[in-house]
C-alpha cells in the first residue's frame, strides 16, 4: 500500500512553487507549470497508489498545468487521467477544444495529446490515473470523446458516488479492495460514455450485452467457449459471432478478457495465495503456463508473477 499526505505549509514560502512542481511531477507525467503568483503558493495533496491505479486529491491556489508536444516526446505516457473537480473550476484546452469543468462534472484526459488545464484559486478535486488498456478494452478499442461526463444523475451519479467514497475510504482499503472498486468505477464511466446502443442495431446489441453478462458470470469455467455460450442462451453461434463482430470483437476475445481479469484478481487476492501461478492459469482454461504468461503480459504489460509479488 502506498499513501502520502503532502502540503506546502511546512515549506519556506519562497520554495513552495518549486516544491509543488516537483511534488506533482512525482505523481504524474512531465508537465509544465504556470503560477499566477511569483512567490509563495498554498497547496496540499493526498495520494493513494497501487500497482494498477493511482488516486490523488488536491487542494491548491491557482495554477496552470501544461503538457506540450516536447514534453510528450521526452516523457511518453498514454494513461488517462479522470479529472473530478470538487470545488472551484478547472479550465481545459486540448487543441481546438476548450471548456470549463465545474463540480458535478468530470473528464477523461489523454496525456499523449497536448493540453493545458488551469485550476482556479481554492480549487479542490481528484485525479484518477487509469491505464490506456483498461479504457480501450471497455470501449472496444475506441478513444473516449473529449466531452464532460455528468456525475450528478444516472450512471454518472453512481460513478460520482463511487469516486468520492473511494477517496474518503482510501486508507481503509487494502490494495485488492482499492483496485476492485476502481475497476468498478472504470466500468461505470465506460458504460456512461458508450451510452445506449443505436436502435438500428438494438437486437444485436441486446444479444451482445446478454452474452457479456453470461461470460462474466461463467468466466471461471475452463470449458467455456462461444459455442457453449450460444447454446446456454438459446442462440446460434453465428448470431453470437455477428453480435460481437458489430462491437469489433469476438466471443473468444471477450472470454479471454474476462478470464485474464479474473486471473489478475486471484493473483492479487490473499485467498488464492495457496494456488500457484500455473494452477491459476490452468483453472481458467489456459492450456500452458507459457501461453498464460504471454496472454497476461500482452493484456497488462506485466507478468503473473510480478502481479503476485
Secondary structure as GFF3:
##gff-version 3
##sequence-region A 1 309
A	DSSP	beta_strand	2	7	.	.	.	ID=ss1
A	DSSP	three_ten_helix	8	10	.	.	.	ID=ss2
A	DSSP	three_ten_helix	13	15	.	.	.	ID=ss3
A	DSSP	alpha_helix	16	27	.	.	.	ID=ss4
A	DSSP	beta_strand	32	34	.	.	.	ID=ss5
A	DSSP	beta_strand	43	49	.	.	.	ID=ss6
A	DSSP	beta_strand	54	60	.	.	.	ID=ss7
A	DSSP	beta_strand	63	67	.	.	.	ID=ss8
A	DSSP	alpha_helix	69	74	.	.	.	ID=ss9
A	DSSP	beta_strand	80	87	.	.	.	ID=ss10
A	DSSP	beta_strand	89	94	.	.	.	ID=ss11
A	DSSP	beta_strand	97	102	.	.	.	ID=ss12
A	DSSP	beta_strand	105	110	.	.	.	ID=ss13
A	DSSP	beta_strand	115	119	.	.	.	ID=ss14
A	DSSP	beta_strand	123	130	.	.	.	ID=ss15
A	DSSP	alpha_helix	132	138	.	.	.	ID=ss16
A	DSSP	beta_strand	149	150	.	.	.	ID=ss17
A	DSSP	alpha_helix	154	168	.	.	.	ID=ss18
A	DSSP	three_ten_helix	170	172	.	.	.	ID=ss19
A	DSSP	alpha_helix	175	194	.	.	.	ID=ss20
A	DSSP	three_ten_helix	199	201	.	.	.	ID=ss21
A	DSSP	alpha_helix	202	218	.	.	.	ID=ss22
A	DSSP	alpha_helix	226	233	.	.	.	ID=ss23
A	DSSP	alpha_helix	237	245	.	.	.	ID=ss24
A	DSSP	alpha_helix	251	268	.	.	.	ID=ss25
A	DSSP	three_ten_helix	270	272	.	.	.	ID=ss26
A	DSSP	alpha_helix	277	283	.	.	.	ID=ss27
A	DSSP	alpha_helix	289	300	.	.	.	ID=ss28
A	DSSP	alpha_helix	304	308	.	.	.	ID=ss29
###
